[in-house]
Amino acid sequence: MTPTRRSLLTATVGATLMPALPRLGRAQAANTIRIGVLNDQSGAYRDISGPYGIECTRQAVQEFGNKGFAVEVIAADHQNKPDVGANIARQWYDQGVDLILDVPTSSVGLAVNNVAREKNKAYINTGSATSDLTGAQCGPTTVHWMYDTYMLAKSTGGAMVKAGGDSWFFITADYAFGHALERDTTAFVRAAGGKVNGSVKYPFPATSDFSSFLVQAQASRAKVIGLANAGADTVNSIKQAAEFGITRRGVKLAALLMFLPDVHAIGLQTAQGLVLTESFYWGLNDRTRAVTERLRPRLKDVKPNMASIANYSCTLHFLKAVADMGVAAAKASGTEIVNRMKAMPCDDDAFGPGTIRADGRKLCPSYLFEVKSPAESKAPWDYYKLLQTTPAEEAFRPLNEGGCPLVRS
C-alpha cells in the first residue's frame, strides 16, 4: 500500500489555521484512517522529530501494508504555541482525522490532550515530556509513548546524585515541561540526601543566550547544573558552558533531556563525558540496527532518536489495533481504540516488547548512556556507550502514585 502524503501549512491564530482536508467520497472516507503528525517544523525542537518524525510515521504505514483499509498521513507545525496546537487539533478532528501523534512542547501536548478528550478522538503523545499526561491530566483517549520527566529524573538525575553530585542548580525552560522536569528531578535529588541551591527560569522559546543563567548557576557553587530544557536550548547551554570553561572547574552538567541529534550538533569534543537517558539508540541491538537501516532511504544521513522513531512505533501499534477491532469501530470512538491498544501487547524493532498501562503510560526500558570521546567513536553517529538499563516496570512512576483518575485505587 502506498499511503497518501500531504503536508499542511499552519497560519497565524485568528486566521484559518490550514486549508480544509480534501473531501473523500463517503465509502472512501469510511475506509480511510487519517493520521495527523503535529510537531515543531521550524523551532527549537525541529531536529529532534520534525520532518524526521513524519518520515518515521510514513515508514510504519508502509511496513504495516494493506490490511483492507487506506491510511493517510498529514502534518503541521504547531510553532510551540498551545493555542495554535489546540486549534489545529480541533480542526483536524472535525475534518475526520482519527489520530494525532507526536506533539512536542508539554504546554502544547496538554492543550491537545484536552481537545482529544472533548472530541473522543485518539491521541498518542511521543514528544512532550510532562509526566502530568499520565497523572492528574490523564485522559481515556490519550497514550503517552516513550519518555517523561519522571523517567528522565530517575535515570539521569539519580545517577548524577549517586556519583557525588549532591548539590544542584537548575536552568529551566519556563513552561510546563521545564517546570515538571525540575520538579521531578528535585524530588530525586532530595530523596537521595542532596540539596538544590537555586534555579532560574528563562523565557521559552525566545532565548538563545544562556550566559547570564550560567553565571548565576556557577555563583551558586552547586556541583551540578541541571539543564531542564531540550533541543536547541540544551545544545546552546552546553556550548556556552564549554566557552566559559565551567566544566573545567569541576562542575558537572546534567542534560536532563538530550537526544542523539543534540550530541551531533555539539560534537564529541564538547559533548564527551555527558551522561543522558534515552529509551532508544540505533546501535543498541540487532533490532534497532535493522529498523535504522530500513529508515535510511527516508532519513538519509541522519540516525533516528527516541523521539522521531517513537512515531514509527506508536503508528504500528495503533494500526494493529485498528485492524483488530475494525475500521468503523476505531473511527467511532477514541476511547475504544485506546482501550484496544492497552489490551494488546506492543512489540516492534525500535523498543521491543512492551505494554500500555491503564493511565496511558507505554512501558519500555530506559538506558543511561555516556557520550563517547572522539577517540572511542568508530563511525559516524557512534556516540553512546551504555552505562545501565532500567527495566520497563521500574523506569516510570508507579501506577498508583500519579493521581490519574482512570486508575482505580
C-alpha positions as CSV (number, residue, x, y, z in Angstrom):
1,M,0.0,0.0,0.0
2,T,1.3,3.5,-0.9
3,P,-0.1,6.0,1.6
4,T,-1.3,9.4,0.6
5,R,1.2,12.1,1.6
6,R,0.2,15.7,2.2
7,S,1.8,18.4,4.3
8,L,-0.4,21.1,5.6
9,L,0.8,24.6,6.4
10,T,-0.1,26.5,9.6
11,A,-1.1,30.1,9.7
12,T,-1.5,32.7,12.4
13,V,-4.0,32.3,15.2
14,G,-7.3,34.0,14.4
15,A,-7.0,33.2,10.7
16,T,-7.9,29.9,9.1
17,L,-5.3,27.6,10.5
18,M,-4.9,25.5,7.4
19,P,-6.7,24.5,4.2
20,A,-9.5,22.1,4.6
21,L,-8.6,18.5,4.1
22,P,-9.6,17.1,0.7
23,R,-13.1,15.7,0.8
24,L,-13.3,12.0,0.4
25,G,-16.3,10.1,-1.0
26,R,-18.5,8.5,1.7
27,A,-17.2,5.0,1.0
28,Q,-13.6,6.1,0.7
29,A,-13.8,8.2,4.0
30,A,-15.3,5.2,5.8
31,N,-12.4,3.0,4.8
32,T,-9.6,5.5,5.3
33,I,-7.7,6.1,8.6
34,R,-6.2,9.6,8.8
35,I,-3.2,10.2,11.0
36,G,-2.0,13.8,11.8
37,V,1.6,14.4,12.8
38,L,1.6,17.6,14.8
39,N,5.1,18.8,15.8
40,D,7.7,21.5,15.6
41,Q,8.8,22.0,12.0
42,S,10.7,25.3,12.4
43,G,11.8,25.9,16.0
44,A,13.9,24.6,18.8
45,Y,12.7,21.0,18.6
46,R,12.7,20.6,14.8
47,D,15.8,18.4,14.6
48,I,14.5,16.1,17.4
49,S,11.5,15.0,15.4
50,G,10.1,17.5,12.9
51,P,10.4,16.2,9.3
52,Y,12.1,13.0,10.6
53,G,9.2,12.1,12.8
54,I,6.9,12.5,9.8
55,E,9.1,10.1,7.8
56,C,9.2,7.6,10.6
57,T,5.3,7.7,10.7
58,R,5.2,7.0,6.9
59,Q,7.7,4.2,7.3
60,A,5.3,2.5,9.8
61,V,2.4,2.9,7.4
62,Q,4.5,1.4,4.6
63,E,5.6,-1.6,6.7
64,F,2.0,-2.2,8.0
65,G,1.0,-2.8,4.4
66,N,-2.5,-3.3,3.0
67,K,-4.9,-4.7,5.6
68,G,-8.1,-3.8,3.8
69,F,-8.1,-0.1,4.6
70,A,-6.3,3.0,3.4
71,V,-4.0,5.2,5.6
72,E,-3.4,8.9,5.0
73,V,-0.6,10.8,6.8
74,I,-0.8,14.6,7.1
75,A,1.4,17.0,9.1
76,A,1.5,20.5,10.5
77,D,3.8,22.8,12.6
78,H,2.3,23.9,15.9
79,Q,5.1,26.5,16.4
80,N,5.4,25.5,20.0
81,K,2.3,27.5,20.8
82,P,-0.6,25.9,22.8
83,D,-3.3,27.9,21.1
84,V,-2.0,27.1,17.6
85,G,-1.7,23.4,18.5
86,A,-5.2,23.2,20.1
87,N,-6.8,24.9,17.1
88,I,-5.1,22.6,14.6
89,A,-6.1,19.6,16.6
90,R,-9.7,20.8,16.8
91,Q,-9.9,21.4,13.1
92,W,-8.3,18.2,12.2
93,Y,-10.6,16.1,14.4
94,D,-13.6,17.9,13.0
95,Q,-12.4,17.1,9.4
96,G,-12.1,13.4,10.1
97,V,-8.5,12.9,11.4
98,D,-8.6,9.7,13.5
99,L,-5.3,10.0,15.4
100,I,-3.0,12.9,16.3
101,L,0.6,12.0,17.4
102,D,3.9,13.5,18.3
103,V,3.2,17.0,19.8
104,P,6.4,18.1,21.5
105,T,6.3,21.0,23.9
106,S,4.4,20.0,27.0
107,S,2.2,23.0,27.1
108,V,1.0,22.2,23.6
109,G,0.8,18.5,24.5
110,L,-1.5,19.2,27.4
111,A,-3.7,21.5,25.3
112,V,-4.1,18.9,22.6
113,N,-4.9,16.3,25.3
114,N,-7.9,18.4,26.3
115,V,-9.2,18.6,22.7
116,A,-8.8,14.9,22.2
117,R,-10.8,14.2,25.4
118,E,-13.5,16.6,24.3
119,K,-13.8,15.1,20.8
120,N,-13.4,11.5,21.9
121,K,-10.5,11.1,19.4
122,A,-7.3,9.1,19.7
123,Y,-4.1,11.0,20.7
124,I,-0.6,9.4,21.2
125,N,1.9,11.8,22.6
126,T,5.5,10.9,21.8
127,G,7.1,14.4,22.0
128,S,6.0,16.0,25.3
129,A,7.8,15.0,28.4
130,T,5.5,16.1,31.2
131,S,4.5,13.2,33.4
132,D,1.2,15.0,34.1
133,L,-0.1,13.4,30.9
134,T,-0.4,10.2,32.9
135,G,-1.0,11.9,36.2
136,A,-3.7,14.4,37.0
137,Q,-4.2,15.3,33.3
138,C,-4.5,11.8,32.0
139,G,-7.5,11.0,29.7
140,P,-9.2,8.0,28.3
141,T,-8.2,8.9,24.7
142,T,-4.5,9.6,25.3
143,V,-1.4,7.3,25.3
144,H,1.9,8.7,26.4
145,W,4.7,6.9,24.5
146,M,8.4,6.6,25.2
147,Y,9.7,9.0,27.9
148,D,8.6,11.5,30.6
149,T,10.0,13.8,33.2
150,Y,9.8,11.1,36.0
151,M,11.8,8.6,33.9
152,L,14.4,11.2,33.0
153,A,14.7,12.4,36.5
154,K,15.1,8.9,37.9
155,S,17.6,7.8,35.4
156,T,19.9,10.8,34.7
157,G,19.2,12.7,37.9
158,G,19.5,9.7,40.1
159,A,22.8,8.6,38.5
160,M,24.3,12.1,39.0
161,V,23.5,12.1,42.7
162,K,25.0,8.6,43.2
163,A,28.1,9.8,41.5
164,G,28.5,12.6,44.1
165,G,26.5,15.4,42.6
166,D,24.6,16.2,45.7
167,S,24.1,20.0,45.2
168,W,22.2,21.3,42.2
169,F,21.2,24.5,40.4
170,F,18.6,24.3,37.6
171,I,18.4,26.3,34.4
172,T,14.8,25.7,33.4
173,A,12.6,26.5,30.4
174,D,9.7,28.5,31.7
175,Y,6.8,26.3,30.6
176,A,5.1,23.1,31.6
177,F,7.9,20.7,30.5
178,G,10.7,22.6,32.3
179,H,8.7,23.0,35.5
180,A,7.8,19.3,35.5
181,L,11.4,18.2,34.9
182,E,12.8,20.5,37.6
183,R,10.1,19.3,40.0
184,D,10.7,15.6,39.4
185,T,14.5,15.8,39.5
186,T,14.4,17.9,42.7
187,A,12.4,15.1,44.3
188,F,15.0,12.5,43.4
189,V,17.9,14.8,44.5
190,R,16.3,15.5,47.9
191,A,15.3,11.9,48.4
192,A,18.9,10.9,47.9
193,G,20.1,13.4,50.5
194,G,21.1,16.1,48.1
195,K,20.0,19.8,48.0
196,V,19.0,22.4,45.5
197,N,21.0,25.6,45.7
198,G,18.6,27.5,43.4
199,S,17.1,27.8,39.9
200,V,16.5,30.3,37.2
201,K,13.7,30.1,34.6
202,Y,14.1,31.6,31.2
203,P,11.5,32.6,28.5
204,F,10.8,29.8,26.0
205,P,11.1,29.8,23.0
206,A,12.6,33.3,22.9
207,T,16.0,32.6,24.5
208,S,19.3,31.7,22.8
209,D,21.8,33.4,25.1
210,F,22.3,31.4,28.3
211,S,25.4,33.2,29.6
212,S,23.7,35.1,32.4
213,F,21.9,32.0,33.6
214,L,25.2,30.0,33.6
215,V,26.9,32.8,35.6
216,Q,24.1,32.5,38.2
217,A,24.5,28.7,38.3
218,Q,28.2,29.0,38.8
219,A,27.8,31.6,41.6
220,S,25.6,29.1,43.5
221,R,28.6,26.8,44.0
222,A,26.4,23.8,43.1
223,K,28.3,20.7,42.0
224,V,25.7,20.0,39.2
225,I,24.0,22.4,36.8
226,G,20.7,20.7,35.8
227,L,19.5,21.7,32.3
228,A,15.7,21.4,32.4
229,N,15.3,22.1,28.7
230,A,15.7,20.3,25.4
231,G,16.6,20.6,21.8
232,A,18.5,23.7,20.6
233,D,18.3,25.2,24.1
234,T,20.3,22.3,25.5
235,V,22.8,22.5,22.7
236,N,23.3,26.2,23.2
237,S,23.5,25.8,27.0
238,I,26.3,23.1,26.7
239,K,28.2,25.0,24.1
240,Q,28.2,28.2,26.1
241,A,29.1,26.4,29.3
242,A,32.1,25.0,27.4
243,E,33.1,28.5,26.3
244,F,33.0,29.7,29.9
245,G,35.1,26.7,31.0
246,I,32.6,25.7,33.6
247,T,33.2,22.0,33.4
248,R,36.9,22.5,33.6
249,R,36.3,23.9,37.1
250,G,34.8,20.6,38.2
251,V,31.1,21.5,37.8
252,K,29.0,18.7,36.1
253,L,26.3,19.4,33.5
254,A,23.2,17.2,33.8
255,A,21.5,17.2,30.4
256,L,18.1,16.0,31.7
257,L,16.6,15.6,28.3
258,M,19.1,15.2,25.5
259,F,18.8,13.4,22.1
260,L,21.2,12.0,19.6
261,P,20.9,15.0,17.2
262,D,21.9,17.3,20.1
263,V,25.1,15.3,20.6
264,H,25.7,15.5,16.8
265,A,25.1,19.3,16.8
266,I,27.5,19.8,19.8
267,G,30.2,17.5,18.6
268,L,32.0,14.8,20.6
269,Q,34.9,17.1,21.5
270,T,32.5,19.2,23.6
271,A,29.9,16.6,24.5
272,Q,32.2,13.7,25.5
273,G,31.5,12.5,29.0
274,L,28.0,13.8,29.2
275,V,25.5,11.4,30.8
276,L,22.0,11.2,29.4
277,T,19.0,9.0,29.1
278,E,17.2,7.7,26.0
279,S,14.9,4.8,25.5
280,F,16.2,4.1,22.0
281,Y,19.7,4.0,20.4
282,W,20.2,3.0,16.8
283,G,23.2,0.8,17.7
284,L,21.7,-0.8,20.8
285,N,21.0,-4.3,19.3
286,D,20.2,-6.2,16.1
287,R,16.6,-5.0,16.0
288,T,17.4,-1.3,16.5
289,R,20.1,-1.5,13.8
290,A,17.6,-3.3,11.4
291,V,14.9,-0.6,11.7
292,T,17.5,2.1,11.4
293,E,18.7,0.6,8.1
294,R,15.1,0.4,6.8
295,L,14.7,4.1,7.6
296,R,17.9,5.1,5.8
297,P,16.3,6.0,2.5
298,R,13.9,8.3,4.3
299,L,16.3,9.9,6.8
300,K,19.4,9.9,4.6
301,D,22.4,10.7,6.7
302,V,20.5,11.2,10.0
303,K,20.1,8.5,12.5
304,P,16.7,8.2,14.3
305,N,16.5,9.1,18.0
306,M,13.9,8.1,20.7
307,A,11.6,11.0,19.7
308,S,11.5,10.5,16.0
309,I,11.3,6.7,16.0
310,A,8.6,6.7,18.6
311,N,6.3,7.9,15.8
312,Y,7.1,4.7,13.9
313,S,6.5,2.5,17.0
314,C,3.2,4.0,18.1
315,T,1.8,4.2,14.5
316,L,2.4,0.5,14.0
317,H,0.7,-0.4,17.3
318,F,-2.3,1.9,16.5
319,L,-2.8,0.4,13.1
320,K,-2.6,-3.1,14.5
321,A,-5.4,-2.1,16.9
322,V,-7.5,-0.7,14.1
323,A,-7.1,-3.9,12.1
324,D,-8.0,-5.9,15.2
325,M,-11.2,-4.0,16.1
326,G,-12.3,-2.9,12.6
327,V,-12.1,0.5,10.9
328,A,-15.7,1.6,11.7
329,A,-15.3,0.9,15.4
330,A,-11.9,2.5,15.5
331,K,-13.2,5.7,13.9
332,A,-16.3,5.8,16.1
333,S,-14.5,6.2,19.5
334,G,-11.1,7.4,20.5
335,T,-11.7,5.8,23.9
336,E,-12.4,2.4,22.5
337,I,-9.4,2.4,20.1
338,V,-7.1,3.4,23.0
339,N,-8.7,0.7,25.2
340,R,-7.9,-1.8,22.4
341,M,-4.3,-0.5,22.3
342,K,-4.0,-1.0,26.0
343,A,-5.3,-4.6,25.8
344,M,-2.8,-5.6,23.1
345,P,0.9,-6.2,23.8
346,C,3.3,-3.9,22.0
347,D,6.3,-5.2,20.1
348,D,8.5,-3.6,17.3
349,D,12.1,-3.3,16.3
350,A,12.5,0.2,17.9
351,F,11.5,-0.6,21.5
352,G,11.0,-4.3,21.7
353,P,8.2,-5.8,23.8
354,G,6.1,-3.6,25.9
355,T,2.6,-2.8,27.4
356,I,0.4,0.2,27.9
357,R,-0.9,0.8,31.4
358,A,-4.4,1.9,32.5
359,D,-3.1,5.5,32.9
360,G,-1.9,5.5,29.2
361,R,1.8,5.1,30.0
362,K,3.6,3.0,27.4
363,L,6.2,1.0,29.3
364,C,9.7,0.4,27.9
365,P,13.2,0.2,29.4
366,S,15.3,3.4,29.8
367,Y,19.0,3.4,29.1
368,L,21.6,5.6,30.8
369,F,24.3,6.5,28.3
370,E,27.6,8.3,28.4
371,V,28.8,10.2,25.3
372,K,31.9,8.7,23.8
373,S,35.2,10.6,23.3
374,P,36.3,11.3,19.7
375,A,38.9,8.5,20.1
376,E,36.2,6.0,21.2
377,S,33.9,6.7,18.3
378,K,34.5,4.4,15.4
379,A,32.0,5.6,12.8
380,P,29.5,8.5,12.1
381,W,26.8,8.6,14.8
382,D,28.7,6.1,17.0
383,Y,28.2,8.3,20.0
384,Y,26.9,6.4,23.0
385,K,28.2,3.7,25.4
386,L,25.7,2.1,27.7
387,L,26.1,2.6,31.5
388,Q,23.0,1.0,32.9
389,T,19.5,-0.2,32.0
390,T,16.3,0.4,34.0
391,P,13.7,-2.3,33.3
392,A,10.4,-1.1,31.8
393,E,8.4,-1.9,35.0
394,E,10.8,0.2,37.1
395,A,11.6,3.1,34.7
396,F,8.4,5.1,35.2
397,R,6.3,6.4,38.1
398,P,4.4,3.7,39.9
399,L,0.8,3.4,38.6
400,N,-0.8,4.3,42.0
401,E,1.3,7.4,42.6
402,G,0.3,9.5,39.6
403,G,-3.2,10.6,40.6
404,C,-4.7,9.5,37.2
405,P,-8.5,9.4,37.6
406,L,-8.6,6.3,35.3
407,V,-6.7,4.3,37.8
408,R,-8.8,2.6,40.5
409,S,-7.3,2.6,43.9
